[in-house]
């Protein structure tokens, strides 16, 4: 299976938080809430569900397809 750097980073952070808050689930979720609020305040999108992630991926794929189609439709430059 091909390594996915995004998933590896998510798993690393999850493991780090789990080790830090293993004995206190309330503290764990409070920390996750703190991280989420900080990300939102910084203007970064926070994905809250699998459906949001699917929509985001579909939108990115649609944008990429449009950009590729535009590049294919470009005419070559004319020689002066």
Secondary structure, DSSP 8 states (H G I E B T S, - for coil): ----HHHHHHHHHHHHHHHHHTT-HHHHHHHHHHHHHHHHHTT-----SHHHHHHHHHHHHHHHHHHHHHHHH-------
